[in-house]
Amino acid sequence: MNIETIKTFQTLKTPFYYYDTTLLQATLQAASQAANEHGFNLHYAIKANANPHILDIIQSHGIGADCVSGNEVAQAVASGFPSEQIVYAGVGKSDEEIRLALEKEIFCFNCESLPEIEVINMLAGEMGKKASVALRVNPNVDAHTHHYITTGIEENKFGFYLYDLDHAITACREMEHIKLIGLHFHIGSQITDLTVFRGLCLRVNEIQSRLKEQGIILPHVNFGGGLGINYDCPTCGLIPDFASYFQIFADFFEAQPGQQLHFELGRSLVGQCGSLISRVLYVKEGKHKKFVILDAGMNDLLRPALYQAFHRIENLTSVGEHEKYDVVGPICESSDCFGKDRELPLTNRGDLIAIHSCGAYGEVMASRYNLRELPGSYFSR
Ligand SMILES: *Cc1c(COP(=O)(O)O)cnc(C)c1O
């Protein structure tokens, strides 16, 4: 961040999210280009960041939307994402949400259970519509990521189990208001080991060849999201390696003739463009530790408390000797801690602190816990 930007920060009320829109544009450009090279379809996972200005920018790149609630579907449409590029997933879609998605004529419902598809069939019938559906399959592939964000192994709540798939397909084909168009997979988030995606391709190949033996070929395969970012060293990897990621699917997935591939990237598109900016309220000396107490708390950025997530922390306004600090928030919870034993230059009340790589699952998870104000947002220009 340059001096001018930091000067501007000094005039703003903290805490707030700062978004580097130049980086966001460059990241979207890189992702679109890498996907287009193979003719792959991109959908942005809105749950990663639903800030309206961020959505405007993403939408302007011609990317579709991946939604996990009715309100996200409504927001996607309001932000200008074309309905025919909107997909909608989630284990617990309510009747009201399903009706809304049917009304908006979205591209596809990614479905996770037969009872859900039966309800969609019934509601679509009432509305005189036919719903396009993809079955989310739990491929039993371990994403090698934190267990809270692993979704593709057999003992979690997501998707159809492999042994249920044939039955689900038969059932869908008997429903008058359901059009089965594809298979959907999403095995987890913050996946940095790309061989995991190769494993996913090979597993999906097996599933497809088994279905093919029964004469079943579906026109769409959606591989979900999950590509990780570099939290340890944001500047080492500001733009994720989209080319290598998509190349894996081009190399290892055996697409059937005419089959379209879809991806739902969230974190990798927006993660590095956002930082949480806050001020130091107090520096407190314990017996063995020094604490930097920020005016930002876990209500502004939940990831460290929720997933034990690591974020790089920078003092933007001090250049003193380095010392070790625990960097904490003001909230009455022990988990309200952004980093332990972090090396920072000598830190004082009033210093500006940036917590980096907060563009994804940051502002969207902010709450008013302790009746605190929601953080603001500020964009580079
Ligand atoms: C969360 C989610 C995504 C996006 O995941 P990222 O790790 O942010 O890329 C994609 N698809 C589904 C179904 C999701 O739930």
Ligand as a Chemical Component Dictionary entry (heavy atoms), coordinates in Angstrom:
data_LIG
# 
_chem_comp.id                   LIG 
_chem_comp.type                 NON-POLYMER 
_chem_comp.pdbx_formal_charge   0 
_chem_comp.three_letter_code    LIG 
# 
loop_
_chem_comp_atom.comp_id 
_chem_comp_atom.atom_id 
_chem_comp_atom.alt_atom_id 
_chem_comp_atom.type_symbol 
_chem_comp_atom.charge 
_chem_comp_atom.model_Cartn_x 
_chem_comp_atom.model_Cartn_y 
_chem_comp_atom.model_Cartn_z 
_chem_comp_atom.pdbx_ordinal 
LIG C1 C1 C 0 -18.350 -22.173 -1.103 1  
LIG C2 C2 C 0 -18.649 -22.824 -2.361 2  
LIG C3 C3 C 0 -17.892 -22.538 -3.503 3  
LIG C4 C4 C 0 -16.704 -21.598 -3.488 4  
LIG O1 O1 O 0 -15.625 -22.094 -2.774 5  
LIG P1 P1 P 0 -14.224 -21.343 -2.765 6  
LIG O2 O2 O 0 -13.382 -22.196 -1.912 7  
LIG O3 O3 O 0 -14.426 -19.982 -2.194 8  
LIG O4 O4 O 0 -13.732 -21.289 -4.180 9  
LIG C5 C5 C 0 -18.247 -23.148 -4.678 10 
LIG N1 N1 N 0 -19.292 -24.014 -4.745 11 
LIG C6 C6 C 0 -20.030 -24.317 -3.653 12 
LIG C7 C7 C 0 -21.159 -25.254 -3.790 13 
LIG C8 C8 C 0 -19.731 -23.737 -2.439 14 
LIG O5 O5 O 0 -20.470 -24.053 -1.366 15 
# 
loop_
_chem_comp_bond.comp_id 
_chem_comp_bond.atom_id_1 
_chem_comp_bond.atom_id_2 
_chem_comp_bond.value_order 
_chem_comp_bond.pdbx_ordinal 
LIG C1 C2 SING 1  
LIG C2 C3 SING 2  
LIG C2 C8 DOUB 3  
LIG C3 C4 SING 4  
LIG C3 C5 DOUB 5  
LIG C4 O1 SING 6  
LIG O1 P1 SING 7  
LIG P1 O2 DOUB 8  
LIG P1 O3 SING 9  
LIG P1 O4 SING 10 
LIG C5 N1 SING 11 
LIG N1 C6 DOUB 12 
LIG C6 C7 SING 13 
LIG C6 C8 SING 14 
LIG C8 O5 SING 15 
# 
